[in-house]
């Protein structure tokens, strides 16, 4: 499954703007962007790809137990996230590393999960409402929908003031569209007309299973089936990702109900570092998508607009600096104290946690006394 | 000052009191609006508080729990009604993998004040999936609290305490007791939320149970007394955490403990009580701790439920066996 006649594309794989019936309504969003803003897209994509490569290296070197690469999906993520306002709540799955970074999560926090030091732990309220990763496939779509129901109940969207209105954007993948939770989320969202955007990154593979096993119909039509206006975009086109998301988030914030975006992209790497894509997919497919790489086309576009070589050099250095920084800091991360096992299982006091914390402390102390 | 009311009415009054005192409390569930729920526990609440605080939801348990989680992230205190015990399993993943773990995943920066109300248990002659006792699945899951009232008074107070909890609470309502009346003191709960309670004093055998079983234990104690056997009865009230002190104190006094529950016995709340009493009251016990449970079979068709479920006779048989040691 690849591009269809309905796929909205603003920037061609060759790096030129696309003028079509479908693109005309979205191009004005791009026209408003300054060169600085456009370069910011590129900076995020390039720096994050460098981070992603470094994280995979760290896994190979034994510093991480696992890595979940995002290589190839930078445009879908950066464009959509740039369309979100600070008051919007973003619910990721577990591959949205660049969005975490853009919303103020220290990348070392992401890595600490894959080093076995935490299950998340950042406070969304302190990180531009970027919520925690959810590893059970599709579960977060219901959390985002519930949050959006709350925005409605609290009158925080559809106020008539676009600067204040808030919305939810929930990220999920093609595999998750087969999960009941995703369908239930769309049922609830349509029923309660929530202010939210369902942002589907169709990267074509759920570990080793192609999207054709999940669906024989283009996935954006699923949204339509629930009564949610839906659109399919070229997810490797950062301008389409930005403009279409902005249009749909604006609609959601204004009180027009939920929206659904299917971003066609491609998982260039493995599902995780535990996986071996050579066992189940063709090089020809990889080649097809390599020619549609999100960074290459945007590089061409920016150069045509006159971006200086100094800019490209600068972001390459920034990526290298980030890579060096995480490489240095990863080994400095402390292992949590054993007593933290019990610290946050409950919010209110709990006698079993107190007993077991004490029992573990006594057990550990018994070794100290014995030496 | 007390009032006489059914447990269903006591729950209704408890929900009303919680909603009046905190505007962030929401009710969610299937048929809970104009109908008032299939057991009428939410009767009149949508009329009083409106459809933005009493939400008739789509028919999807995972959706109910999952969106309640999102609402709680936004500062609401959702109270979800699961229509029947056996219908909770479509929501099981959201309860055990998400609701129970989100505070830990957030390292304490997020509270999860969500209550899941579950009408449970047999003795109502209903069809499959409408008479089950699934509490052990949830008692096994760290991060959840479990409560089960046995009387209208406890129902009135415990539902309010559940809503006030900053942790998720599974609230198991013994549906065969919904229409039984009792005295409710609106001035004071009289006991801490997660306490177990001696509800009848005795000296020879301790019976322990929760929910609808408690009234059966009291009946058994009454019959045993006529035959000269003195039985103490403990109402667990809280299934997670379990307050063992009154149970262990009772075991130390009587030396004989029988744990009774409607749920299947294998890997059950009753098993945990039995094991803990054995650990903590070992030198006081005159007999092994016995269990009387539902059999380890699916809940049978209703005409066989009286055989499947613990009865006064099965309880007294276990009492005799305990006394024979």
Interface residues (C-beta under 8 A of the other chain):
Chain A: X118 X119 X120 X121 X123 X124 X125 X131 X132 X134 X136 X139 X141 X142 X143 X144 X145 X146 X147 X148 X149 X150 X151 X153 X154 X180 X181 X184 X185 X187 X188 X191 X343 X344 X345 X346 X347 X348 X350 X351 X352
Chain B: X26 X52 X57 X58 X60 X62 X63 X65 X66 X67 X68 X69 X70 X71 X72 X73 X74 X75 X76 X90 X93 X94 X97 X98 X101 X103 X104 X105 X106 X107 X108 X109 X110 X111 X112 X142 X143 X145 X165 X166 X167 X194 X241
